[in-house]
Amino acid sequence: MKSTYSLEQVSLIIRYAWEDRTTFEEIEQRTGLVEKQVVEVMRRELKPSSFRMWRKRVSGRVTKHRRLLERHLSGPSIEE
């Protein structure tokens, strides 16, 4: 499948995806791509070993998912 994004757009998406502090929600606001689409771009554009390294790095990473980050920052709830 050929990329429908320019080289500059792909570069920007990859940069945002690698940044620890840029959440997928922010990437969506800036580029219009949801997390699944970002993963597809990364899979298509990176070497397989680089893609695996990136996926391992961002999987479950609190700072890549706003909901997880907010939950993490608020600390454990009394109900838990």
N, CA, C and O atoms as a Tinker XYZ file with bonds, in Angstrom:
   320  protein
     1  N      0.853000   -1.191000    0.000000    73     2
     2  CA     0.000000    0.000000    0.000000    64     1     3
     3  C      0.890000    1.243000    0.000000    63     2     4     5
     4  O      1.733000    1.398000    0.883000    81     3
     5  N      0.713000    2.105000   -0.955000    73     3     6
     6  CA     1.507000    3.310000   -1.076000    64     5     7
     7  C      1.008000    4.374000   -0.102000    63     6     8     9
     8  O     -0.194000    4.536000    0.109000    81     7
     9  N      1.957000    5.088000    0.482000    73     7    10
    10  CA     1.614000    6.132000    1.438000    64     9    11
    11  C      0.915000    7.284000    0.729000    63    10    12    13
    12  O      1.321000    7.691000   -0.359000    81    11
    13  N     -0.140000    7.810000    1.352000    73    11    14
    14  CA    -0.852000    8.952000    0.794000    64    13    15
    15  C     -0.363000   10.248000    1.433000    63    14    16    17
    16  O     -0.943000   11.313000    1.220000    81    15
    17  N      0.704000   10.148000    2.215000    73    15    18
    18  CA     1.256000   11.302000    2.913000    64    17    19
    19  C      2.555000   11.733000    2.256000    63    18    20    21
    20  O      3.291000   10.914000    1.705000    81    19
    21  N      2.827000   13.033000    2.323000    73    19    22
    22  CA     4.084000   13.533000    1.787000    64    21    23
    23  C      5.226000   13.091000    2.699000    63    22    24    25
    24  O      4.998000   12.653000    3.826000    81    23
    25  N      6.432000   13.208000    2.209000    73    23    26
    26  CA     7.618000   12.860000    2.988000    64    25    27
    27  C      7.682000   13.692000    4.269000    63    26    28    29
    28  O      8.064000   13.188000    5.325000    81    27
    29  N      7.308000   14.963000    4.167000    73    27    30
    30  CA     7.320000   15.842000    5.345000    64    29    31
    31  C      6.285000   15.394000    6.374000    63    30    32    33
    32  O      6.553000   15.408000    7.576000    81    31
    33  N      5.101000   14.996000    5.901000    73    31    34
    34  CA     4.051000   14.537000    6.811000    64    33    35
    35  C      4.460000   13.245000    7.514000    63    34    36    37
    36  O      4.260000   13.100000    8.720000    81    35
    37  N      5.026000   12.317000    6.766000    73    35    38
    38  CA     5.481000   11.053000    7.340000    64    37    39
    39  C      6.560000   11.317000    8.378000    63    38    40    41
    40  O      6.547000   10.724000    9.457000    81    39
    41  N      7.482000   12.195000    8.061000    73    39    42
    42  CA     8.553000   12.537000    8.993000    64    41    43
    43  C      7.992000   13.114000   10.287000    63    42    44    45
    44  O      8.451000   12.772000   11.377000    81    43
    45  N      7.003000   13.987000   10.164000    73    43    46
    46  CA     6.376000   14.604000   11.327000    64    45    47
    47  C      5.626000   13.565000   12.171000    63    46    48    49
    48  O      5.725000   13.577000   13.398000    81    47
    49  N      4.887000   12.681000   11.526000    73    47    50
    50  CA     4.157000   11.624000   12.231000    64    49    51
    51  C      5.126000   10.741000   13.002000    63    50    52    53
    52  O      4.885000   10.416000   14.165000    81    51
    53  N      6.220000   10.351000   12.360000    73    51    54
    54  CA     7.218000    9.504000   13.012000    64    53    55
    55  C      7.842000   10.235000   14.200000    63    54    56    57
    56  O      8.036000    9.646000   15.262000    81    55
    57  N      8.152000   11.503000   14.021000    73    55    58
    58  CA     8.735000   12.283000   15.125000    64    57    59
    59  C      7.788000   12.344000   16.316000    63    58    60    61
    60  O      8.198000   12.110000   17.453000    81    59
    61  N      6.530000   12.657000   16.058000    73    59    62
    62  CA     5.540000   12.705000   17.142000    64    61    63
    63  C      5.410000   11.343000   17.822000    63    62    64    65
    64  O      5.330000   11.259000   19.048000    81    63
    65  N      5.389000   10.289000   17.026000    73    63    66
    66  CA     5.202000    8.944000   17.576000    64    65    67
    67  C      6.374000    8.536000   18.474000    63    66    68    69
    68  O      6.169000    7.846000   19.472000    81    67
    69  N      7.585000    8.947000   18.139000    73    67    70
    70  CA     8.760000    8.597000   18.939000    64    69    71
    71  C      8.876000    9.444000   20.200000    63    70    72    73
    72  O      9.489000    9.014000   21.177000    81    71
    73  N      8.294000   10.647000   20.191000    73    71    74
    74  CA     8.397000   11.522000   21.361000    64    73    75
    75  C      7.606000   10.934000   22.524000    63    74    76    77
    76  O      6.424000   10.619000   22.385000    81    75
    77  N      8.259000   10.790000   23.657000    73    75    78
    78  CA     7.601000   10.207000   24.830000    64    77    79
    79  C      6.452000   11.058000   25.336000    63    78    80    81
    80  O      5.439000   10.518000   25.781000    81    79
    81  N      6.580000   12.344000   25.282000    73    79    82
    82  CA     5.588000   13.225000   25.899000    64    81    83
    83  C      4.458000   13.644000   24.954000    63    82    84    85
    84  O      3.560000   14.381000   25.361000    81    83
    85  N      4.491000   13.193000   23.721000    73    83    86
    86  CA     3.413000   13.509000   22.784000    64    85    87
    87  C      2.430000   12.346000   22.793000    63    86    88    89
    88  O      2.736000   11.260000   22.302000    81    87
    89  N      1.250000   12.579000   23.353000    73    87    90
    90  CA     0.254000   11.504000   23.456000    64    89    91
    91  C     -0.366000   11.224000   22.087000    63    90    92    93
    92  O     -0.288000   12.037000   21.167000    81    91
    93  N     -0.979000   10.057000   21.987000    73    91    94
    94  CA    -1.677000    9.726000   20.744000    64    93    95
    95  C     -2.832000   10.687000   20.506000    63    94    96    97
    96  O     -3.183000   10.966000   19.359000    81    95
    97  N     -3.421000   11.192000   21.574000    73    95    98
    98  CA    -4.502000   12.171000   21.431000    64    97    99
    99  C     -3.975000   13.470000   20.818000    63    98   100   101
   100  O     -4.648000   14.085000   19.990000    81    99
   101  N     -2.773000   13.887000   21.224000    73    99   102
   102  CA    -2.167000   15.089000   20.635000    64   101   103
   103  C     -1.799000   14.845000   19.175000    63   102   104   105
   104  O     -1.962000   15.728000   18.332000    81   103
   105  N     -1.308000   13.658000   18.882000    73   103   106
   106  CA    -0.983000   13.320000   17.489000    64   105   107
   107  C     -2.244000   13.383000   16.640000    63   106   108   109
   108  O     -2.211000   13.861000   15.506000    81   107
   109  N     -3.355000   12.901000   17.187000    73   107   110
   110  CA    -4.618000   12.958000   16.454000    64   109   111
   111  C     -5.032000   14.405000   16.204000    63   110   112   113
   112  O     -5.471000   14.741000   15.104000    81   111
   113  N     -4.897000   15.265000   17.215000    73   111   114
   114  CA    -5.255000   16.673000   17.050000    64   113   115
   115  C     -4.384000   17.348000   15.991000    63   114   116   117
   116  O     -4.874000   18.159000   15.206000    81   115
   117  N     -3.110000   17.017000   15.971000    73   115   118
   118  CA    -2.169000   17.677000   15.051000    64   117   119
   119  C     -2.222000   17.123000   13.636000    63   118   120   121
   120  O     -2.045000   17.863000   12.669000    81   119
   121  N     -2.468000   15.810000   13.512000    73   119   122
   122  CA    -2.379000   15.190000   12.186000    64   121   123
   123  C     -3.699000   14.629000   11.679000    63   122   124   125
   124  O     -3.856000   14.388000   10.482000    81   123
   125  N     -4.656000   14.418000   12.594000    73   123   126
   126  CA    -5.917000   13.804000   12.209000    64   125   127
   127  C     -5.866000   12.287000   12.214000    63   126   128   129
   128  O     -6.855000   11.643000   11.863000    81   127
   129  N     -4.736000   11.695000   12.603000    73   127   130
   130  CA    -4.598000   10.243000   12.612000    64   129   131
   131  C     -4.841000    9.691000   14.013000    63   130   132   133
   132  O     -4.277000   10.183000   14.990000    81   131
   133  N     -5.685000    8.667000   14.102000    73   131   134
   134  CA    -5.898000    7.993000   15.378000    64   133   135
   135  C     -4.748000    7.014000   15.615000    63   134   136   137
   136  O     -3.959000    6.747000   14.709000    81   135
   137  N     -4.657000    6.483000   16.828000    73   135   138
   138  CA    -3.538000    5.608000   17.200000    64   137   139
   139  C     -3.325000    4.473000   16.203000    63   138   140   141
   140  O     -2.191000    4.199000   15.810000    81   139
   141  N     -4.400000    3.815000   15.793000    73   139   142
   142  CA    -4.288000    2.693000   14.850000    64   141   143
   143  C     -3.617000    3.137000   13.545000    63   142   144   145
   144  O     -2.791000    2.411000   12.992000    81   143
   145  N     -3.970000    4.317000   13.062000    73   143   146
   146  CA    -3.379000    4.824000   11.821000    64   145   147
   147  C     -1.902000    5.177000   12.016000    63   146   148   149
   148  O     -1.088000    4.966000   11.118000    81   147
   149  N     -1.560000    5.713000   13.186000    73   147   150
   150  CA    -0.155000    6.021000   13.483000    64   149   151
   151  C      0.652000    4.722000   13.469000    63   150   152   153
   152  O      1.746000    4.674000   12.908000    81   151
   153  N      0.111000    3.678000   14.082000    73   151   154
   154  CA     0.787000    2.378000   14.104000    64   153   155
   155  C      0.986000    1.869000   12.671000    63   154   156   157
   156  O      2.049000    1.340000   12.344000    81   155
   157  N     -0.024000    2.027000   11.822000    73   155   158
   158  CA     0.090000    1.583000   10.429000    64   157   159
   159  C      1.193000    2.341000    9.695000    63   158   160   161
   160  O      1.965000    1.739000    8.947000    81   159
   161  N      1.275000    3.665000    9.903000    73   159   162
   162  CA     2.328000    4.463000    9.273000    64   161   163
   163  C      3.694000    4.006000    9.774000    63   162   164   165
   164  O      4.625000    3.833000    8.986000    81   163
   165  N      3.809000    3.812000   11.066000    73   163   166
   166  CA     5.088000    3.387000   11.638000    64   165   167
   167  C      5.487000    2.015000   11.092000    63   166   168   169
   168  O      6.650000    1.798000   10.751000    81   167
   169  N      4.537000    1.096000   11.008000    73   167   170
   170  CA     4.826000   -0.246000   10.494000    64   169   171
   171  C      5.302000   -0.183000    9.036000    63   170   172   173
   172  O      6.221000   -0.897000    8.636000    81   171
   173  N      4.662000    0.679000    8.264000    73   171   174
   174  CA     4.979000    0.788000    6.837000    64   173   175
   175  C      6.307000    1.498000    6.594000    63   174   176   177
   176  O      7.049000    1.135000    5.681000    81   175
   177  N      6.609000    2.510000    7.406000    73   175   178
   178  CA     7.748000    3.379000    7.116000    64   177   179
   179  C      9.051000    2.988000    7.823000    63   178   180   181
   180  O     10.136000    3.330000    7.352000    81   179
   181  N      8.950000    2.277000    8.946000    73   179   182
   182  CA    10.160000    1.904000    9.684000    64   181   183
   183  C     10.639000    0.521000    9.265000    63   182   184   185
   184  O      9.873000   -0.291000    8.747000    81   183
   185  N     11.925000    0.274000    9.501000    73   183   186
   186  CA    12.435000   -1.077000    9.325000    64   185   187
   187  C     11.740000   -1.960000   10.358000    63   186   188   189
   188  O     11.356000   -1.469000   11.420000    81   187
   189  N     11.570000   -3.242000   10.074000    73   187   190
   190  CA    10.876000   -4.123000   11.025000    64   189   191
   191  C     11.458000   -4.077000   12.442000    63   190   192   193
   192  O     10.705000   -4.038000   13.415000    81   191
   193  N     12.765000   -4.081000   12.565000    73   191   194
   194  CA    13.370000   -4.054000   13.903000    64   193   195
   195  C     13.104000   -2.724000   14.603000    63   194   196   197
   196  O     12.900000   -2.698000   15.817000    81   195
   197  N     13.102000   -1.628000   13.862000    73   195   198
   198  CA    12.805000   -0.319000   14.449000    64   197   199
   199  C     11.349000   -0.239000   14.867000    63   198   200   201
   200  O     11.031000    0.338000   15.907000    81   199
   201  N     10.462000   -0.813000   14.064000    73   199   202
   202  CA     9.043000   -0.825000   14.426000    64   201   203
   203  C      8.826000   -1.616000   15.712000    63   202   204   205
   204  O      8.111000   -1.165000   16.607000    81   203
   205  N      9.442000   -2.798000   15.805000    73   203   206
   206  CA     9.290000   -3.611000   17.021000    64   205   207
   207  C      9.824000   -2.870000   18.241000    63   206   208   209
   208  O      9.215000   -2.916000   19.310000    81   207
   209  N     10.952000   -2.190000   18.090000    73   207   210
   210  CA    11.518000   -1.428000   19.199000    64   209   211
   211  C     10.560000   -0.310000   19.619000    63   210   212   213
   212  O     10.350000   -0.086000   20.812000    81   211
   213  N      9.981000    0.389000   18.643000    73   211   214
   214  CA     9.043000    1.468000   18.947000    64   213   215
   215  C      7.800000    0.926000   19.648000    63   214   216   217
   216  O      7.357000    1.495000   20.645000    81   215
   217  N      7.227000   -0.182000   19.130000    73   215   218
   218  CA     6.022000   -0.756000   19.741000    64   217   219
   219  C      6.286000   -1.182000   21.173000    63   218   220   221
   220  O      5.461000   -0.960000   22.059000    81   219
   221  N      7.433000   -1.793000   21.392000    73   219   222
   222  CA     7.778000   -2.211000   22.750000    64   221   223
   223  C      7.892000   -0.988000   23.657000    63   222   224   225
   224  O      7.462000   -1.018000   24.810000    81   223
   225  N      8.466000    0.072000   23.131000    73   223   226
   226  CA     8.668000    1.302000   23.900000    64   225   227
   227  C      7.349000    1.981000   24.271000    63   226   228   229
   228  O      7.200000    2.451000   25.400000    81   227
   229  N      6.394000    2.041000   23.349000    73   227   230
   230  CA     5.161000    2.790000   23.609000    64   229   231
   231  C      4.039000    1.943000   24.192000    63   230   232   233
   232  O      3.071000    2.493000   24.716000    81   231
   233  N      4.142000    0.629000   24.114000    73   231   234
   234  CA     3.071000   -0.227000   24.640000    64   233   235
   235  C      2.941000   -0.037000   26.141000    63   234   236   237
   236  O      3.859000   -0.335000   26.906000    81   235
   237  N      1.800000    0.458000   26.540000    73   235   238
   238  CA     1.538000    0.662000   27.956000    64   237   239
   239  C      2.252000    1.856000   28.557000    63   238   240   241
   240  O      2.144000    2.097000   29.760000    81   239
   241  N      2.981000    2.611000   27.743000    73   239   242
   242  CA     3.693000    3.783000   28.254000    64   241   243
   243  C      2.667000    4.834000   28.671000    63   242   244   245
   244  O      1.839000    5.273000   27.873000    81   243
   245  N      2.744000    5.215000   29.913000    73   243   246
   246  CA     1.771000    6.142000   30.487000    64   245   247
   247  C      1.722000    7.453000   29.715000    63   246   248   249
   248  O      0.635000    7.992000   29.508000    81   247
   249  N      2.852000    7.978000   29.286000    73   247   250
   250  CA     2.876000    9.295000   28.654000    64   249   251
   251  C      2.363000    9.293000   27.219000    63   250   252   253
   252  O      2.183000   10.368000   26.648000    81   251
   253  N      2.121000    8.137000   26.614000    73   251   254
   254  CA     1.598000    8.099000   25.245000    64   253   255
   255  C      0.075000    8.043000   25.206000    63   254   256   257
   256  O     -0.524000    8.205000   24.143000    81   255
   257  N     -0.550000    7.817000   26.349000    73   255   258
   258  CA    -2.000000    7.702000   26.413000    64   257   259
   259  C     -2.511000    8.648000   27.493000    63   258   260   261
   260  O     -2.241000    8.446000   28.677000    81   259
   261  N     -3.232000    9.658000   27.098000    73   259   262
   262  CA    -3.686000   10.691000   28.035000    64   261   263
   263  C     -4.460000   10.100000   29.215000    63   262   264   265
   264  O     -4.259000   10.522000   30.353000    81   263
   265  N     -5.336000    9.134000   28.959000    73   263   266
   266  CA    -6.115000    8.535000   30.037000    64   265   267
   267  C     -5.216000    7.859000   31.068000    63   266   268   269
   268  O     -5.419000    8.023000   32.271000    81   267
   269  N     -4.224000    7.101000   30.603000    73   267   270
   270  CA    -3.290000    6.447000   31.519000    64   269   271
   271  C     -2.482000    7.472000   32.289000    63   270   272   273
   272  O     -2.233000    7.302000   33.482000    81   271
   273  N     -2.068000    8.540000   31.609000    73   271   274
   274  CA    -1.281000    9.583000   32.267000    64   273   275
   275  C     -2.095000   10.271000   33.355000    63   274   276   277
   276  O     -1.598000   10.493000   34.459000    81   275
   277  N     -3.337000   10.607000   33.049000    73   275   278
   278  CA    -4.183000   11.269000   34.047000    64   277   279
   279  C     -4.425000   10.357000   35.243000    63   278   280   281
   280  O     -4.409000   10.809000   36.388000    81   279
   281  N     -4.649000    9.076000   34.977000    73   279   282
   282  CA    -4.856000    8.116000   36.056000    64   281   283
   283  C     -3.582000    7.982000   36.894000    63   282   284   285
   284  O     -3.644000    7.913000   38.122000    81   283
   285  N     -2.441000    7.946000   36.231000    73   283   286
   286  CA    -1.150000    7.818000   36.909000    64   285   287
   287  C     -0.867000    9.044000   37.778000    63   286   288   289
   288  O     -0.408000    8.906000   38.912000    81   287
   289  N     -1.134000   10.231000   37.258000    73   287   290
   290  CA    -0.854000   11.458000   37.985000    64   289   291
   291  C     -1.788000   11.665000   39.171000    63   290   292   293
   292  O     -1.409000   12.276000   40.170000    81   291
   293  N     -3.016000   11.151000   39.054000    73   291   294
   294  CA    -3.968000   11.325000   40.143000    64   293   295
   295  C     -3.682000   10.368000   41.292000    63   294   296   297
   296  O     -4.217000   10.540000   42.387000    81   295
   297  N     -2.851000    9.366000   41.057000    73   295   298
   298  CA    -2.499000    8.424000   42.110000    64   297   299
   299  C     -3.595000    7.416000   42.348000    63   298   300   301
   300  O     -4.643000    7.457000   41.702000    81   299
   301  N     -3.350000    6.497000   43.288000    73   299   302
   302  CA    -4.360000    5.462000   43.561000    64   301   303
   303  C     -5.602000    6.072000   44.196000    63   302   304   305
   304  O     -5.512000    6.982000   45.021000    81   303
   305  N     -6.731000    5.570000   43.810000    73   303   306
   306  CA    -7.977000    6.084000   44.381000    64   305   307
   307  C     -8.262000    5.367000   45.698000    63   306   308   309
   308  O     -7.749000    4.273000   45.934000    81   307
   309  N     -9.054000    5.961000   46.530000    73   307   310
   310  CA    -9.410000    5.401000   47.833000    64   309   311
   311  C    -10.223000    4.124000   47.645000    63   310   312   313
   312  O    -10.168000    3.216000   48.474000    81   311
   313  N    -10.975000    4.062000   46.551000    73   311   314
   314  CA   -11.848000    2.920000   46.293000    64   313   315
   315  C    -11.072000    1.667000   45.920000    63   314   316   317
   316  O    -11.605000    0.563000   46.024000    81   315
   317  N     -9.833000    1.812000   45.489000    73   315   318
   318  CA    -9.065000    0.654000   45.027000    64   317   319
   319  C     -8.534000   -0.164000   46.164000    63   318   320
   320  O     -7.866000   -1.173000   45.940000    81   319
